[in-house]
Amino acid sequence: VHIALGVGVPLLAILLWGRFLAPNSKTRLTGTAYLILKFILFGAAAIGLAVTGQVSLAIIFIIVAIINQVLLIV
């Protein structure tokens, strides 16, 4: 189960990013849908870090992701 999750979850994230968030994607989301999917993917990554005992890294990751998104919007 751990191996399946370790390979499957990142693969799903890669597929979602490539299909809906990549700059050159023909089906790229925009606006609120884009931000929601990005929030879900980055939130899931932070939760994954926290669950594995890397709470400080999860917090740093979320802070950097939020700063990055704010700078992208500005």
Secondary structure, 3 states (H helix, E strand, C coil): CHHHHHHHHHHHHHHHHHHHHCCCCCCCCCHHHHHHHHHHHHHHHHHHHHHCCCHHHHHHHHHHHHHHHHHHHC
